[in-house]
């Protein structure tokens, strides 16, 4: 399960130039960028608090990787 706040934070870390074209292109480009990224440096959308860690306000990297992998599988299976 991925709370919407964590999804928002993941997408906050995607560079602006990965968004563009149509929605399908943007989704795939962002997803592939996330799959190739080192999540350790990701921050929440406030730009200060690390997204991953051990507090209740942070997310687990393994869960984020699993979500990204599952979304990639869904996307690749769909198209």
Secondary structure, 3 states (H helix, E strand, C coil): CCCHHHHHHHHHCCCHHHCCCCHHHHHHHHHHHHHCCCHHHCECCCCCCECECCCCCCECHHHHHHHHHHHHHHHHHHC
